[in-house]
Amino acid sequence: MAASVHQCAEDTSGVSSLSHVAIIMDGNGRWATKNGKSRSLGHKKGAEAVREAIEGALDCGVKCLTLYAFSSENWNRPVEEVTDLMALLKLYLQREVKTVHKQGVRLRVIGRRDRLSADIVKMIDKAEKRTEANTRMTLVIALSYGSRDEIIEAAKAFAVSVAEGKEDPSQLDEEKFSKGLWTNDIPDPDLIIRTSGEQRLSNFLLWQAAYAEFLFLDLLWPDFSKMDFRAAVDNYLGRNRRFGARP
C-alpha cells in the first residue's frame, strides 16, 4: 500500500473526520498455510496483529475500533479450531485487558453471548465493567456476531413493543431502529478495512455500513501492522465523501 503515513503519524491529537474504523480480520488460515504452520499458530499471529491495530488506532486518534473476531458462521468450523479460538480469546481477556485499560480504552463486545461458554461470558462482563469509564477509545469486539441476526433481533424487539402498545409502527425511522441494534451506543463506521484480498462484508455491520468507505488489502491479517493502519487512514482522508450529494 503506497499511501503516505506522515499525516497520521505526525498528528496524534485526533482525526476529526474519522471517528470509527472497523476491520474484517481475514487470512489467519492462509497465512499458516503459506508459512507451513498450523492454523492454531496462524490465529496466535493474528492476535498479535490485533495489538498492532489497536496501537495504530490510538496513534491516529480514532475514537472507535471494531474488530470482527468471530462470526456466527464460524461456529461451523471444525471443533478443534473453534476450541483453539475460544482458548485464544480467554488468553486475550486474561492478558490484554489490563494493557488496554491502562491505555484508556473501553472494551465492548457485541454478538450472541448465549452461544459462548459461561466462563467466557463472565470474563467479558468483568472486562467491560473494568474499562467502562475509559474514554480515549472504544474497542468493540464482534464475537459470535452476525449482522442479519442483529437486524432480526432488533425487528423482533420493535414488534414486541408494538404488540405491547409501547410503540407506533408508523413512527419507526432509521434512528429509532438503530437503537435496537447491538451497536446502539456506537457511531456507524467511517471506514471498513478487510485484509486477505477478499472483497465482501461477510455478514458484518450490514446496516451500519450504509455510508462507510471500504478498503480491501492484499495482505493476510497476521502481517497487518500499525503502519498499515496509518496508511489506511491516510487513504481514507484523501477521499471525497459526498453521501449522495452532487460533487
C-alpha positions as YAML, in Angstrom:
chain: A
units: angstrom
residues:
- id: 1
  name: MET
  ca: [0.00, 0.00, 0.00]
- id: 2
  name: ALA
  ca: [1.65, 3.18, -1.19]
- id: 3
  name: ALA
  ca: [-0.21, 5.85, 0.79]
- id: 4
  name: SER
  ca: [1.92, 8.11, 2.98]
- id: 5
  name: VAL
  ca: [1.70, 7.64, 6.74]
- id: 6
  name: HIS
  ca: [3.03, 11.09, 7.63]
- id: 7
  name: GLN
  ca: [-0.30, 12.80, 8.19]
- id: 8
  name: CYS
  ca: [-1.48, 10.32, 10.78]
- id: 9
  name: ALA
  ca: [1.93, 9.70, 12.31]
- id: 10
  name: GLU
  ca: [2.60, 13.38, 12.94]
- id: 11
  name: ASP
  ca: [-0.85, 14.30, 14.26]
- id: 12
  name: THR
  ca: [-1.84, 12.00, 17.12]
- id: 13
  name: SER
  ca: [-4.22, 14.51, 18.67]
- id: 14
  name: GLY
  ca: [-7.15, 13.11, 16.72]
- id: 15
  name: VAL
  ca: [-8.55, 12.67, 13.24]
- id: 16
  name: SER
  ca: [-11.66, 14.85, 13.27]
- id: 17
  name: SER
  ca: [-13.15, 13.36, 10.09]
- id: 18
  name: LEU
  ca: [-12.57, 9.73, 11.06]
- id: 19
  name: SER
  ca: [-14.10, 8.51, 14.30]
- id: 20
  name: HIS
  ca: [-14.77, 4.82, 13.69]
- id: 21
  name: VAL
  ca: [-12.72, 2.20, 11.85]
- id: 22
  name: ALA
  ca: [-13.94, -1.39, 11.53]
- id: 23
  name: ILE
  ca: [-11.76, -4.28, 10.40]
- id: 24
  name: ILE
  ca: [-12.62, -7.71, 8.99]
- id: 25
  name: MET
  ca: [-9.55, -9.62, 10.14]
- id: 26
  name: ASP
  ca: [-9.15, -12.24, 7.42]
- id: 27
  name: GLY
  ca: [-6.32, -14.54, 6.41]
- id: 28
  name: ASN
  ca: [-5.04, -16.34, 9.52]
- id: 29
  name: GLY
  ca: [-5.50, -19.78, 7.95]
- id: 30
  name: ARG
  ca: [-3.95, -18.77, 4.64]
- id: 31
  name: TRP
  ca: [-1.01, -17.21, 6.47]
- id: 32
  name: ALA
  ca: [-0.47, -20.52, 8.27]
- id: 33
  name: THR
  ca: [-0.61, -22.49, 5.02]
- id: 34
  name: LYS
  ca: [1.70, -20.05, 3.26]
- id: 35
  name: ASN
  ca: [4.26, -20.28, 6.06]
- id: 36
  name: GLY
  ca: [3.95, -24.01, 6.69]
- id: 37
  name: LYS
  ca: [2.49, -23.51, 10.16]
- id: 38
  name: SER
  ca: [-0.56, -24.84, 11.98]
- id: 39
  name: ARG
  ca: [-3.86, -22.94, 11.83]
- id: 40
  name: SER
  ca: [-3.57, -22.55, 15.59]
- id: 41
  name: LEU
  ca: [-0.31, -20.64, 15.17]
- id: 42
  name: GLY
  ca: [-1.92, -18.57, 12.43]
- id: 43
  name: HIS
  ca: [-4.60, -17.46, 14.88]
- id: 44
  name: LYS
  ca: [-1.96, -16.64, 17.50]
- id: 45
  name: LYS
  ca: [-0.12, -14.47, 14.98]
- id: 46
  name: GLY
  ca: [-3.45, -12.86, 14.18]
- id: 47
  name: ALA
  ca: [-3.86, -11.96, 17.86]
- id: 48
  name: GLU
  ca: [-0.52, -10.17, 17.69]
- id: 49
  name: ALA
  ca: [-1.83, -8.16, 14.73]
- id: 50
  name: VAL
  ca: [-4.75, -7.08, 16.94]
- id: 51
  name: ARG
  ca: [-2.24, -5.28, 19.16]
- id: 52
  name: GLU
  ca: [-0.81, -3.57, 16.07]
- id: 53
  name: ALA
  ca: [-4.28, -2.40, 15.00]
- id: 54
  name: ILE
  ca: [-5.04, -1.02, 18.46]
- id: 55
  name: GLU
  ca: [-1.72, 0.84, 18.57]
- id: 56
  name: GLY
  ca: [-2.35, 2.25, 15.10]
- id: 57
  name: ALA
  ca: [-5.84, 3.41, 16.05]
- id: 58
  name: LEU
  ca: [-4.58, 5.08, 19.22]
- id: 59
  name: ASP
  ca: [-1.76, 6.78, 17.30]
- id: 60
  name: CYS
  ca: [-4.29, 8.18, 14.83]
- id: 61
  name: GLY
  ca: [-6.73, 9.41, 17.45]
- id: 62
  name: VAL
  ca: [-9.52, 7.12, 16.27]
- id: 63
  name: LYS
  ca: [-12.34, 7.07, 18.82]
- id: 64
  name: CYS
  ca: [-13.79, 3.65, 17.99]
- id: 65
  name: LEU
  ca: [-12.19, 0.50, 16.57]
- id: 66
  name: THR
  ca: [-14.36, -2.53, 15.79]
- id: 67
  name: LEU
  ca: [-12.74, -5.90, 15.10]
- id: 68
  name: TYR
  ca: [-14.63, -8.81, 13.53]
- id: 69
  name: ALA
  ca: [-13.18, -11.58, 15.67]
- id: 70
  name: PHE
  ca: [-15.60, -14.49, 15.30]
- id: 71
  name: SER
  ca: [-18.70, -14.62, 13.12]
- id: 72
  name: SER
  ca: [-21.90, -16.56, 13.73]
- id: 73
  name: GLU
  ca: [-20.89, -18.71, 10.74]
- id: 74
  name: ASN
  ca: [-17.51, -19.51, 12.32]
- id: 75
  name: TRP
  ca: [-19.29, -21.91, 14.69]
- id: 76
  name: ASN
  ca: [-19.46, -24.25, 11.67]
- id: 77
  name: ARG
  ca: [-15.68, -24.64, 11.58]
- id: 78
  name: PRO
  ca: [-14.06, -27.86, 12.86]
- id: 79
  name: VAL
  ca: [-14.50, -28.35, 16.61]
- id: 80
  name: GLU
  ca: [-10.74, -28.34, 17.20]
- id: 81
  name: GLU
  ca: [-10.33, -24.96, 15.52]
- id: 82
  name: VAL
  ca: [-13.24, -23.41, 17.41]
- id: 83
  name: THR
  ca: [-11.78, -24.75, 20.66]
- id: 84
  name: ASP
  ca: [-8.41, -23.18, 19.84]
- id: 85
  name: LEU
  ca: [-10.06, -19.85, 19.03]
- id: 86
  name: MET
  ca: [-12.02, -19.82, 22.28]
- id: 87
  name: ALA
  ca: [-8.87, -20.66, 24.25]
- id: 88
  name: LEU
  ca: [-7.08, -17.81, 22.49]
- id: 89
  name: LEU
  ca: [-9.95, -15.48, 23.36]
- id: 90
  name: LYS
  ca: [-9.70, -16.41, 27.04]
- id: 91
  name: LEU
  ca: [-5.96, -15.83, 26.96]
- id: 92
  name: TYR
  ca: [-6.54, -12.41, 25.39]
- id: 93
  name: LEU
  ca: [-9.09, -11.47, 28.03]
- id: 94
  name: GLN
  ca: [-6.69, -12.56, 30.76]
- id: 95
  name: ARG
  ca: [-3.60, -10.80, 29.45]
- id: 96
  name: GLU
  ca: [-4.57, -7.89, 27.22]
- id: 97
  name: VAL
  ca: [-7.45, -6.23, 29.07]
- id: 98
  name: LYS
  ca: [-5.02, -4.88, 31.66]
- id: 99
  name: THR
  ca: [-2.97, -3.26, 28.87]
- id: 100
  name: VAL
  ca: [-5.89, -1.64, 27.04]
- id: 101
  name: HIS
  ca: [-7.28, -0.45, 30.38]
- id: 102
  name: LYS
  ca: [-4.01, 1.36, 31.10]
- id: 103
  name: GLN
  ca: [-4.22, 2.91, 27.63]
- id: 104
  name: GLY
  ca: [-7.64, 4.39, 28.44]
- id: 105
  name: VAL
  ca: [-9.54, 2.03, 26.14]
- id: 106
  name: ARG
  ca: [-13.10, 0.95, 26.82]
- id: 107
  name: LEU
  ca: [-13.93, -2.62, 25.77]
- id: 108
  name: ARG
  ca: [-17.31, -3.57, 24.29]
- id: 109
  name: VAL
  ca: [-18.31, -6.98, 22.97]
- id: 110
  name: ILE
  ca: [-21.23, -7.39, 20.56]
- id: 111
  name: GLY
  ca: [-22.80, -10.62, 19.36]
- id: 112
  name: ARG
  ca: [-24.68, -13.67, 20.66]
- id: 113
  name: ARG
  ca: [-23.30, -14.40, 24.12]
- id: 114
  name: ASP
  ca: [-25.74, -17.27, 24.59]
- id: 115
  name: ARG
  ca: [-23.50, -19.41, 22.36]
- id: 116
  name: LEU
  ca: [-20.37, -18.69, 24.42]
- id: 117
  name: SER
  ca: [-19.31, -20.69, 27.46]
- id: 118
  name: ALA
  ca: [-20.26, -19.33, 30.88]
- id: 119
  name: ASP
  ca: [-16.64, -18.66, 31.87]
- id: 120
  name: ILE
  ca: [-16.00, -16.57, 28.73]
- id: 121
  name: VAL
  ca: [-19.20, -14.56, 29.29]
- id: 122
  name: LYS
  ca: [-18.10, -13.91, 32.87]
- id: 123
  name: MET
  ca: [-14.67, -12.72, 31.66]
- id: 124
  name: ILE
  ca: [-16.29, -10.43, 29.08]
- id: 125
  name: ASP
  ca: [-18.64, -8.92, 31.67]
- id: 126
  name: LYS
  ca: [-15.71, -8.31, 34.01]
- id: 127
  name: ALA
  ca: [-13.59, -6.70, 31.28]
- id: 128
  name: GLU
  ca: [-16.42, -4.42, 30.15]
- id: 129
  name: LYS
  ca: [-17.12, -3.37, 33.73]
- id: 130
  name: ARG
  ca: [-13.45, -2.71, 34.43]
- id: 131
  name: THR
  ca: [-12.99, -0.47, 31.37]
- id: 132
  name: GLU
  ca: [-16.41, 1.20, 31.15]
- id: 133
  name: ALA
  ca: [-15.21, 4.62, 32.36]
- id: 134
  name: ASN
  ca: [-12.36, 4.85, 29.83]
- id: 135
  name: THR
  ca: [-12.81, 7.50, 27.14]
- id: 136
  name: ARG
  ca: [-9.68, 7.54, 24.97]
- id: 137
  name: MET
  ca: [-11.06, 4.92, 22.56]
- id: 138
  name: THR
  ca: [-13.75, 2.24, 22.44]
- id: 139
  name: LEU
  ca: [-12.59, -1.18, 21.28]
- id: 140
  name: VAL
  ca: [-15.53, -3.20, 20.01]
- id: 141
  name: ILE
  ca: [-15.05, -6.94, 19.56]
- id: 142
  name: ALA
  ca: [-17.66, -8.55, 17.28]
- id: 143
  name: LEU
  ca: [-17.81, -12.05, 18.73]
- id: 144
  name: SER
  ca: [-20.30, -14.75, 17.71]
- id: 145
  name: TYR
  ca: [-21.65, -11.92, 15.62]
- id: 146
  name: GLY
  ca: [-23.85, -11.91, 12.53]
- id: 147
  name: SER
  ca: [-25.39, -8.74, 11.15]
- id: 148
  name: ARG
  ca: [-28.53, -10.37, 9.79]
- id: 149
  name: ASP
  ca: [-29.12, -11.91, 13.20]
- id: 150
  name: GLU
  ca: [-28.63, -8.49, 14.80]
- id: 151
  name: ILE
  ca: [-31.16, -6.88, 12.44]
- id: 152
  name: ILE
  ca: [-33.71, -9.64, 13.00]
- id: 153
  name: GLU
  ca: [-33.35, -9.30, 16.78]
- id: 154
  name: ALA
  ca: [-33.91, -5.53, 16.52]
- id: 155
  name: ALA
  ca: [-37.02, -6.11, 14.37]
- id: 156
  name: LYS
  ca: [-38.37, -8.66, 16.85]
- id: 157
  name: ALA
  ca: [-37.82, -6.28, 19.77]
- id: 158
  name: PHE
  ca: [-39.67, -3.49, 17.97]
- id: 159
  name: ALA
  ca: [-42.53, -5.85, 17.05]
- id: 160
  name: VAL
  ca: [-42.89, -6.82, 20.72]
- id: 161
  name: SER
  ca: [-43.00, -3.15, 21.72]
- id: 162
  name: VAL
  ca: [-45.73, -2.56, 19.12]
- id: 163
  name: ALA
  ca: [-47.71, -5.55, 20.39]
- id: 164
  name: GLU
  ca: [-47.45, -4.21, 23.94]
- id: 165
  name: GLY
  ca: [-48.67, -0.79, 22.82]
- id: 166
  name: LYS
  ca: [-45.35, 0.91, 23.61]
- id: 167
  name: GLU
  ca: [-44.52, 1.80, 20.00]
- id: 168
  name: ASP
  ca: [-46.45, 3.06, 16.98]
- id: 169
  name: PRO
  ca: [-45.22, 1.28, 13.81]
- id: 170
  name: SER
  ca: [-45.89, 4.41, 11.75]
- id: 171
  name: GLN
  ca: [-43.26, 6.21, 13.83]
- id: 172
  name: LEU
  ca: [-40.45, 3.79, 13.03]
- id: 173
  name: ASP
  ca: [-37.49, 5.50, 11.37]
- id: 174
  name: GLU
  ca: [-33.77, 4.79, 10.91]
- id: 175
  name: GLU
  ca: [-32.75, 6.42, 14.17]
- id: 176
  name: LYS
  ca: [-35.31, 4.51, 16.22]
- id: 177
  name: PHE
  ca: [-34.47, 1.19, 14.55]
- id: 178
  name: SER
  ca: [-30.74, 1.76, 15.09]
- id: 179
  name: LYS
  ca: [-31.37, 1.99, 18.83]
- id: 180
  name: GLY
  ca: [-32.42, -1.66, 18.77]
- id: 181
  name: LEU
  ca: [-29.12, -2.83, 17.30]
- id: 182
  name: TRP
  ca: [-26.23, -4.17, 19.38]
- id: 183
  name: THR
  ca: [-24.25, -1.12, 18.25]
- id: 184
  name: ASN
  ca: [-26.82, 1.36, 19.60]
- id: 185
  name: ASP
  ca: [-24.17, 3.32, 21.56]
- id: 186
  name: ILE
  ca: [-21.51, 3.18, 18.82]
- id: 187
  name: PRO
  ca: [-21.28, 5.50, 15.78]
- id: 188
  name: ASP
  ca: [-21.52, 3.95, 12.33]
- id: 189
  name: PRO
  ca: [-18.14, 3.09, 10.81]
- id: 190
  name: ASP
  ca: [-16.47, 5.66, 8.57]
- id: 191
  name: LEU
  ca: [-14.01, 3.13, 7.16]
- id: 192
  name: ILE
  ca: [-14.18, -0.66, 6.87]
- id: 193
  name: ILE
  ca: [-10.94, -2.50, 6.14]
- id: 194
  name: ARG
  ca: [-10.73, -6.11, 5.03]
- id: 195
  name: THR
  ca: [-7.46, -7.99, 4.75]
- id: 196
  name: SER
  ca: [-6.57, -11.08, 2.64]
- id: 197
  name: GLY
  ca: [-7.76, -9.68, -0.70]
- id: 198
  name: GLU
  ca: [-11.37, -10.81, -0.32]
- id: 199
  name: GLN
  ca: [-13.93, -8.13, -1.23]
- id: 200
  name: ARG
  ca: [-17.13, -8.77, 0.70]
- id: 201
  name: LEU
  ca: [-18.69, -7.88, 4.06]
- id: 202
  name: SER
  ca: [-19.39, -11.45, 5.19]
- id: 203
  name: ASN
  ca: [-22.43, -10.51, 7.30]
- id: 204
  name: PHE
  ca: [-20.60, -7.70, 9.13]
- id: 205
  name: LEU
  ca: [-22.28, -4.40, 10.10]
- id: 206
  name: LEU
  ca: [-24.65, -4.52, 7.12]
- id: 207
  name: TRP
  ca: [-26.97, -1.78, 8.43]
- id: 208
  name: GLN
  ca: [-24.17, 0.34, 9.88]
- id: 209
  name: ALA
  ca: [-22.05, 0.19, 6.70]
- id: 210
  name: ALA
  ca: [-24.56, 2.13, 4.58]
- id: 211
  name: TYR
  ca: [-22.19, 5.09, 4.05]
- id: 212
  name: ALA
  ca: [-18.87, 3.57, 5.03]
- id: 213
  name: GLU
  ca: [-15.79, 3.74, 2.83]
- id: 214
  name: PHE
  ca: [-14.16, 0.39, 2.03]
- id: 215
  name: LEU
  ca: [-10.53, -0.59, 1.73]
- id: 216
  name: PHE
  ca: [-9.55, -4.12, 0.66]
- id: 217
  name: LEU
  ca: [-5.94, -5.04, 1.31]
- id: 218
  name: ASP
  ca: [-3.94, -7.79, -0.41]
- id: 219
  name: LEU
  ca: [-2.37, -8.62, 2.90]
- id: 220
  name: LEU
  ca: [-3.00, -11.50, 5.28]
- id: 221
  name: TRP
  ca: [-4.16, -10.45, 8.73]
- id: 222
  name: PRO
  ca: [-1.15, -11.75, 10.73]
- id: 223
  name: ASP
  ca: [1.06, -9.46, 8.59]
- id: 224
  name: PHE
  ca: [-1.01, -6.35, 9.40]
- id: 225
  name: SER
  ca: [0.92, -3.64, 11.27]
- id: 226
  name: LYS
  ca: [0.21, -0.25, 12.79]
- id: 227
  name: MET
  ca: [1.91, 1.27, 9.76]
- id: 228
  name: ASP
  ca: [-0.70, -0.42, 7.57]
- id: 229
  name: PHE
  ca: [-3.39, 1.08, 9.80]
- id: 230
  name: ARG
  ca: [-1.87, 4.55, 9.43]
- id: 231
  name: ALA
  ca: [-1.63, 4.15, 5.67]
- id: 232
  name: ALA
  ca: [-5.30, 3.10, 5.56]
- id: 233
  name: VAL
  ca: [-6.29, 6.23, 7.48]
- id: 234
  name: ASP
  ca: [-4.31, 8.41, 5.09]
- id: 235
  name: ASN
  ca: [-6.01, 6.68, 2.16]
- id: 236
  name: TYR
  ca: [-9.40, 7.43, 3.71]
- id: 237
  name: LEU
  ca: [-8.55, 11.07, 4.41]
- id: 238
  name: GLY
  ca: [-7.68, 11.51, 0.73]
- id: 239
  name: ARG
  ca: [-11.18, 10.51, -0.40]
- id: 240
  name: ASN
  ca: [-14.08, 12.84, -1.17]
- id: 241
  name: ARG
  ca: [-17.15, 11.66, 0.74]
- id: 242
  name: ARG
  ca: [-20.39, 13.14, -0.67]
- id: 243
  name: PHE
  ca: [-23.10, 10.97, 0.95]
- id: 244
  name: GLY
  ca: [-25.18, 11.04, -2.24]
- id: 245
  name: ALA
  ca: [-24.77, 14.79, -2.89]
- id: 246
  name: ARG
  ca: [-23.51, 16.16, -6.19]
- id: 247
  name: PRO
  ca: [-19.76, 16.84, -6.41]
...
